[in-house]
Amino acid sequence: MLGTHTFFLVFLPAFFFFGYGDLGRGLCYALAFGLYLSSFLKDLVCSPRPYAPLVTRLTIGTHHLEYGFPSTHSTNSMSMALFLGAHVHDLHRTGSLSSAAFATWITALVIYVFSIVGGRLYTGMHGFLDCSVGIILGTVSWVLQRLMMPKVERWITNSGWSGALFPIVVHYNIPLISSFTSAPLIVTVVCLLLVNQHPSPVDDCPCFEDAIAFVSVILGIATSFWCSKHVPALNPDLFTSVTPGAAFDSLAAVTIWMLFAVLKLTTGILFIFTWRMVAKPIVQTLLPPLFRWLAHASPVSLPHRRHYTPATEYSRGPPNVLRTVPSMIDLDMAMAQGDEGAAVASGLRGRSVAGAVKRRGSGQEQEKTVVIEASEGGADQDDKVKHYDADGA
C-alpha cells in the first residue's frame, strides 16, 4: 500500500494542509523525477517481470501490468527516504531534533525502504536487478531535487510574465523573447516536451499515464507557486492559521489539536476526490472536440501514441468512469491468468503468441510456457479501443 496512488494521494497533500509547503513541493519533485525516469526506462527497455513459478502474485492496483525493469516502488521509496532523512538530519544538525528522535526517524526510514524493496522481491514482482536500478534512480532523483530545485524555485520567484531568463534578453530588451521567458510558459513547454519524448512501449503499459499524472502535478505545483509569489490575492500567508491546541501544553490541547488535524485531513481529501469526480468528466467531454479541431486546423499531424485511439477515430467516448481506489479485497481479482503449468512473464493479459522458456534449477531444466503478445505489425491485432487520447492527455 505504501507504493500505490492512494498512499500518495493522502500522504503528499498532508504537508500542504499542515503548513509545510516547502517540504511538500520538494518531496513531489523527488518522487516525480524518480517516477518519470523509471517509467521512461520501463517503456524503453520493455523488460518483462520475472518469470513466475507455480505461485500467484498478489498485487493491488495495476502495477502488475507494467514492465519489470526498473522497480518504480524501489525508486519512490528510496527518493522519499533520502528526502525525509536529509530533512531530519538538517533538523538534528541545527539542534531542533534530539539524537534519540533522529535515530528513531532514521531507523523507521531504513525499515520502510527494506520493506518496500524486499516486498517487491518477495511477491515476485521484481528481480534483484530491477530493485538495484530502482534504488540508484531514487538516489539520482533525490540528488537532482536537492541540488537543482532550490535554484529553480528562486528563478520562479523572480520570474514574471515579461521577466527575462537570459542575459541577452535583458541586455537587448527583446520583448518577443522576453514574453516567452516567464516561468509558467517555460515550465509548460518543458513538461509537454517530457510527455512527448516518453518512449512508446511494445505492449500496452500504464507507465505512460502515471508519468503524465506526475508531470502534471509538477506543472500545477510550479504554476501555483509562481502565482503565490506574484498574485497578492493568492499569497499563502493569507490562508495560514494556527491549529487550535498547537501549544501542546495540556492533554486537552493535544486532544483538540488531534481532532482538528483529523478534520483537516478528512476535509482536504474529500475535496480532492470531489475535484477528481467533477474534473475528469468535464475534461473528457472538452478534450476530444478540441483534439479533432486541432487535427483539422493544424498544418502538421498531431503526435499519436501506439495503443491510444485518436479523437478523429471515435465519436463517442471516452466513458466518464473513474478508476476504483485499490483495496485489499481486490487481491483475488489480480491473480495471474492461465493454467497451473504456465510461467507468467508479466501481468499483461490477452497475449496471443505462445513460446517457451527454459528455467534451470536443481540440476535439471524445466520448460515453461510463456505467452507473449504480438507487437505492432504482428500476427494478431486488437482493434478494440483500449485507450482514448483524451485519457492519455
C-alpha positions in Angstrom: 0.0 0.0 0.0 2.9 2.4 0.6 3.7 2.5 -3.1 0.2 3.0 -4.5 -1.5 6.1 -5.9 -3.9 6.0 -2.9 -1.0 6.4 -0.5 0.5 9.4 -2.3 -3.0 10.9 -2.7 -3.3 11.0 1.1 0.3 11.5 2.1 1.6 14.3 -0.1 -1.3 16.8 0.4 -0.9 16.5 4.2 2.4 18.5 4.0 0.5 21.4 2.5 -2.5 21.0 4.8 -0.3 21.5 7.8 1.8 24.4 6.5 4.9 22.6 5.2 4.5 23.6 1.6 8.3 23.6 1.0 8.6 20.0 2.1 5.6 19.0 0.1 7.0 20.6 -3.1 10.4 19.1 -2.5 9.0 15.6 -2.0 6.8 15.9 -5.0 9.8 16.9 -7.1 11.9 14.0 -5.9 9.1 11.5 -6.5 8.2 12.9 -9.9 11.8 12.7 -11.1 12.1 9.1 -10.0 8.7 8.0 -11.4 9.4 9.7 -14.7 12.9 8.2 -15.0 11.7 4.7 -14.1 8.7 4.9 -16.3 10.9 6.1 -19.2 13.2 3.1 -18.8 10.4 0.7 -18.4 8.8 1.7 -21.7 12.2 2.0 -23.4 13.7 -1.4 -22.3 10.3 -3.3 -22.2 11.8 -6.0 -19.9 9.1 -8.3 -18.5 8.7 -9.1 -14.9 10.4 -12.2 -13.5 9.1 -15.5 -14.8 6.8 -16.7 -12.0 7.0 -20.3 -10.8 3.9 -22.1 -9.5 2.8 -19.2 -7.3 0.1 -16.5 -7.6 1.2 -12.8 -7.5 -0.8 -10.7 -5.1 -0.9 -7.1 -6.1 -3.1 -4.1 -5.5 -4.0 -1.9 -8.5 -2.5 -2.2 -12.0 1.2 -2.4 -11.1 1.4 -5.9 -12.4 0.5 -4.7 -15.9 3.7 -2.7 -16.1 7.1 -3.9 -17.3 9.5 -5.0 -14.6 12.7 -3.1 -15.2 13.4 -1.0 -13.1 11.3 -1.1 -9.9 9.3 2.1 -9.5 8.4 1.1 -5.9 12.1 0.9 -5.1 12.7 4.2 -6.8 10.0 6.0 -4.9 10.8 4.6 -1.5 14.5 5.4 -1.9 13.9 9.0 -3.0 11.3 9.5 -0.3 13.6 8.1 2.4 16.6 10.1 1.4 14.5 13.3 1.2 13.0 12.9 4.6 16.3 11.6 6.0 18.1 14.7 4.8 15.4 16.9 6.3 15.7 15.1 9.7 19.5 15.4 9.5 19.2 19.2 9.0 16.9 19.4 12.0 19.3 17.4 14.1 22.3 19.5 13.0 20.6 22.7 14.0 19.5 21.3 17.4 15.8 21.2 16.6 15.7 17.4 16.9 17.2 15.3 19.7 19.6 12.4 19.0 17.1 9.9 20.1 14.4 11.2 17.8 16.9 11.4 15.0 17.9 7.8 15.4 14.2 6.8 15.6 13.5 8.6 12.3 16.5 7.0 10.5 15.5 3.5 11.8 11.9 4.0 10.6 13.1 5.1 7.1 15.5 2.2 6.8 12.8 -0.2 7.7 10.4 1.5 5.2 12.9 1.1 2.3 13.7 -2.5 3.1 10.0 -3.4 3.5 9.2 -1.9 0.1 12.3 -3.3 -1.8 12.1 -6.7 0.0 8.3 -6.8 -0.7 8.9 -6.5 -4.4 11.3 -9.4 -4.3 9.1 -11.5 -2.0 6.0 -11.1 -4.1 7.8 -12.0 -7.3 7.1 -8.6 -8.9 10.7 -7.7 -9.4 14.2 -9.2 -9.6 17.4 -8.0 -7.9 18.5 -6.1 -10.9 15.1 -4.3 -11.1 15.3 -3.2 -7.5 19.0 -2.3 -7.6 18.5 0.1 -10.6 15.4 1.4 -8.9 17.4 2.3 -5.8 20.0 4.0 -8.0 17.3 6.0 -9.8 15.8 7.0 -6.4 19.2 8.3 -5.3 19.6 10.3 -8.5 16.2 11.8 -8.2 16.9 13.0 -4.7 20.2 14.5 -5.7 18.5 16.3 -8.6 15.9 17.7 -6.2 18.4 18.6 -3.6 20.8 20.4 -6.0 18.6 21.8 -8.7 15.1 22.6 -7.5 16.0 25.3 -4.9 17.6 27.2 -7.7 14.6 26.6 -10.0 12.2 27.9 -7.3 14.3 31.0 -6.8 14.1 31.6 -10.6 10.3 31.0 -10.5 10.0 33.5 -7.6 11.9 36.2 -9.6 10.3 35.4 -13.0 7.4 37.5 -14.3 5.3 37.2 -17.4 7.7 39.6 -19.1 10.7 38.9 -16.9 13.9 37.8 -18.7 15.6 34.5 -18.3 18.7 35.0 -20.3 21.2 37.9 -20.0 21.0 38.6 -23.8 17.3 39.3 -23.4 17.9 41.7 -20.6 20.7 43.5 -22.4 18.9 44.0 -25.7 15.4 44.1 -24.2 13.8 41.9 -26.8 10.0 41.9 -26.0 9.1 38.9 -28.1 11.7 36.7 -26.5 11.2 38.1 -23.0 7.5 37.5 -23.1 8.2 33.7 -23.5 10.8 33.5 -20.7 8.3 33.6 -17.8 8.3 30.6 -15.5 4.8 29.3 -16.3 5.4 29.2 -20.0 8.8 27.6 -19.8 7.7 25.0 -17.3 4.7 24.2 -19.5 6.9 23.7 -22.6 9.3 21.5 -20.6 6.5 19.4 -19.2 5.0 19.0 -22.7 8.4 18.0 -24.0 8.8 15.4 -21.3 5.4 13.9 -22.3 6.2 14.0 -26.0 9.6 12.3 -25.6 8.3 9.5 -23.4 9.0 6.2 -25.2 6.2 4.2 -26.7 6.3 0.6 -25.4 5.9 -2.6 -27.4 3.0 -3.8 -25.3 0.2 -1.8 -23.7 1.6 -0.5 -20.4 0.1 2.0 -17.9 3.5 3.6 -17.2 2.8 6.5 -19.6 -0.3 7.6 -17.8 1.5 7.5 -14.4 4.3 9.6 -15.9 1.7 12.1 -17.3 0.0 12.3 -13.9 3.2 13.2 -12.0 4.4 15.6 -14.7 1.0 17.3 -14.5 1.4 17.6 -10.7 4.8 19.3 -11.1 3.3 21.7 -13.7 0.5 22.5 -11.3 2.9 23.0 -8.4 5.3 25.2 -10.3 2.4 27.3 -11.7 0.7 27.7 -8.4 4.0 28.5 -6.7 4.6 31.3 -9.2 1.0 32.6 -8.7 1.5 32.7 -4.9 4.6 34.9 -5.4 3.1 37.3 -8.0 -0.7 37.4 -7.3 -1.3 39.2 -4.0 -4.7 37.6 -3.5 -3.1 34.2 -3.6 -0.4 34.9 -1.1 -0.3 31.7 1.1 0.2 33.9 4.2 -3.4 35.0 3.8 -4.6 31.4 4.3 -2.3 30.4 7.1 -3.7 30.0 10.7 -2.5 28.2 13.8 -4.4 25.0 14.5 -6.2 25.1 17.9 -4.3 23.3 20.6 -0.9 23.7 18.8 0.7 24.7 22.1 0.6 21.1 23.3 0.7 22.4 26.9 -2.0 20.1 28.2 -3.8 16.9 27.4 -6.9 18.9 26.4 -4.8 21.0 23.9 -3.3 17.8 22.4 -6.8 16.3 22.1 -8.2 19.4 20.4 -5.2 19.6 18.0 -5.7 15.9 17.0 -9.4 16.4 16.4 -8.7 19.5 14.2 -6.0 17.6 12.4 -8.3 14.7 11.6 -10.9 17.2 10.4 -8.4 18.9 8.2 -7.2 15.7 6.6 -10.7 14.4 6.1 -12.0 17.7 4.6 -8.9 18.1 2.3 -9.0 14.5 1.0 -12.8 14.8 0.3 -12.1 18.0 -1.7 -9.5 16.1 -3.7 -11.8 13.3 -4.5 -14.7 15.7 -5.3 -12.5 17.6 -7.6 -11.5 14.4 -9.3 -15.1 13.4 -9.8 -16.0 16.7 -11.3 -12.9 17.5 -13.3 -12.5 14.2 -15.1 -15.9 14.1 -16.9 -15.5 17.8 -17.9 -12.1 17.2 -19.3 -13.1 14.0 -21.1 -16.0 16.0 -22.7 -14.0 19.0 -23.8 -10.7 17.4 -25.0 -12.0 15.2 -27.8 -13.6 18.0 -29.8 -10.5 20.2 -29.2 -8.3 17.4 -30.5 -10.4 16.9 -33.6 -10.3 20.7 -34.3 -6.6 20.8 -33.9 -6.2 17.7 -36.1 -8.1 19.5 -38.9 -6.7 23.1 -38.3 -3.1 22.2 -37.7 -0.8 22.2 -40.7 1.2 19.3 -39.2 0.0 16.0 -37.9 -0.5 15.8 -34.2 1.6 13.2 -32.4 -0.1 9.9 -31.8 1.0 7.2 -29.4 0.7 3.5 -30.0 -2.2 1.8 -28.1 -4.1 5.2 -28.0 -7.0 5.9 -30.3 -7.0 9.5 -31.6 -10.2 11.6 -31.3 -10.6 11.6 -35.1 -11.4 7.9 -35.0 -14.2 7.9 -32.4 -17.3 10.0 -31.9 -18.5 8.6 -28.6 -16.1 8.4 -25.7 -14.1 8.2 -23.6 -16.6 6.9 -21.0 -16.8 9.1 -17.9 -15.9 6.4 -15.4 -13.5 6.8 -12.5 -10.9 4.1 -11.7 -11.7 2.5 -8.4 -9.5 3.0 -5.4 -7.4 -0.1 -4.9 -8.4 -2.2 -1.9 -7.1 -5.4 -0.2 -10.4 -7.1 -1.1 -9.4 -6.7 -4.8 -6.4 -9.1 -4.4 -8.3 -12.1 -5.8 -9.1 -10.1 -8.9 -5.4 -9.6 -9.7 -4.5 -13.3 -9.8 -2.4 -14.4 -12.7 -4.3 -15.8 -15.6 -3.6 -19.2 -17.2 -3.2 -22.8 -16.3 -1.1 -24.1 -13.4 1.9 -25.1 -15.5 2.3 -21.7 -17.1 5.0 -19.3 -16.1 3.9 -15.7 -16.4 6.4 -13.3 -17.9 4.4 -10.2 -16.9 0.9 -9.3 -15.8 -0.3 -8.3 -19.2 -3.3 -10.2 -20.4 -4.7 -11.1 -23.7 -1.4 -12.2 -25.2 -1.6 -14.2 -28.3 1.7 -15.9 -29.2 2.9 -18.9 -27.2 6.6 -19.5 -26.7 8.8 -21.5 -24.4 11.3 -20.5 -21.8 13.7 -22.9 -20.1 14.2 -22.5 -16.4 17.2 -24.0 -14.6 17.0 -25.5 -11.2 18.3 -28.4 -9.1 20.3 -29.9 -11.9 17.6 -30.2 -14.4 15.8 -28.0 -16.9 12.2 -27.3 -16.7 10.4 -26.0 -19.7 7.7 -23.4 -19.1 5.2 -22.0 -21.5 5.3 -18.2 -21.8 2.5 -16.3 -23.5 3.7 -13.2 -25.4 1.6 -10.6 -27.2 2.3 -9.8 -30.8 3.6 -6.3 -31.2 2.5 -3.8 -33.7 2.7 -5.3 -37.2 2.5 -8.8 -35.7 0.1 -11.6 -36.4 -2.8 -10.6 -34.2 -4.0 -7.1 -34.0 -6.6 -6.0 -31.4 -9.0 -3.5 -32.9 -10.9 -2.9 -29.7 -10.5 0.6 -28.3 -8.5 0.2 -25.1 -7.3 3.8 -24.5 -8.5 7.2 -25.8 -6.2 10.0 -26.4 -8.2 12.2 -24.0 -7.4 9.7 -21.2 -3.7 9.8 -22.1 -3.7 13.6 -22.0 
